[in-house]
Amino acid sequence: MGLIPAGFACFVQNETPKEKTQTMTRRSCASPTLLVVLCLLACLSLIGSGLAQDAAVEKPRARYAVMPPHLHPAIAPPPASLQSWNGSFTYNGSKYTYNMVGAAPSANTTATVTTYIIPVKITITNRNGTKTTFDPSHVLSNGKTVTNNTLQSPLFDATTTYVQGGVNVGTTQYIDAFQRANFWGTVSSHPNSHLLLNTTVLAEQSLSPSRTYGKTGSPFGFTAAEVDINWFDSQIPTLITKLGIQPNQFPIFLLYNTYLTQGGCCIGGYHSSEGSVSNPQAYAEATYVDHVGAFSQDVSALSHEIGEWADDPLTVNFNGNNTPCGILEVGDPEEGFSNFGAFPYVLHGFTYNLQDLVTLPYFGAPATTSVNHWFSFQGNSSLFVCSNGS
């Protein structure tokens, strides 16, 4: 009888206590095989939950974040700084200034930023002591690793032609096409204006958060790592120093099937800056999720973060470019739409999902600033000034 687990004894109602005892004993002894099977199933269930899902059922909220810059007056400013330019617009009688990456569209020149993709392998220790890794070196169904598939996406490959509402804004990288459309009122007569990313993949880095800061979960129906954003962000300065990255360069920390958390799941990516007050180092983080239709699918989160870095790098205006809507975050107003605001682009036989980004008129600039007077790169007609915040 030592094999009988609690809760498995059967009782028949309307029997005397004696009859209950006899009935329970009779049934328990009559089915020892069944009891053993039930015990084994219970044990396997516990083991499986420790491996696959380390968290209770949760209600995820798909979102992105902006982390406050971590700047220190005592840090001497590095000699090289991120190339950027300043602009302004007036809305309802108030002037709003902004600082963006690259060169002013009116300069009619190409700005190229050295960009580094840094794959980060996350290792989670499960409750039962086993470990689960989430590694960007994972090989996808198309035979490419997560990292290589990212590198060959329209974010870095410049062979896609973008025609927005009948207007050809260029054959180029996705964020450059967006920025050209963003300032088409100027770029249309200054066609050599470009913002390009010259990208190299650096050595993979490994992080292993303690169980306080990292666990596995299943917020969208598949196993994912869930890592505290403050813990992750605290690792960035060490990695930037270790890799010798300078403020005139743009590091991207690429995760795989990993959501960051802050009072709950799930953050697909964020951007921030750190280092010297007078010459901050901008950086971004994004996850690559390889589940169709899921939040942060393939490079959608990364397109969001690079777009926001380009238009609000948190360097000169390290508290964010101010607008009537809040800080100038071009991705956030689109994340609540179908497919989390992403649109499909086929390149090298793979369908990438790239998020739509709002243009400057959304924040109150004259409509003539952007292509077709649109409020977003993809022409989202449901938008108006500050309609979805920032």
Secondary structure by P-SEA (a helix, b strand, c coil): ccccccccbbbbccccaaaaaaaaaaaaaacaaaaaaaaaaaaaaaaaaacccccccccccccccccccccccccccccccccccccccccccbbbbbccccccccccbbbbbbbbbbbbbbbbbccccbbbbbcccccccccccaaaaaaacccccccbbbbccccccccccaaaaaaaaacccccccccccccccccccccbbbbbbccccbbbbccccbbbbbbcaaaaaaaaaaaaaaacccccbbbbbbbccbbbbcccccccccccccccccbbbbbbbbbbbcccccccccaaaaaaaaaaaaacccccccccccccccccccccccccccccbbbbbbcccbbbbbbbbbcccccccccccccccccccccccccccccccc
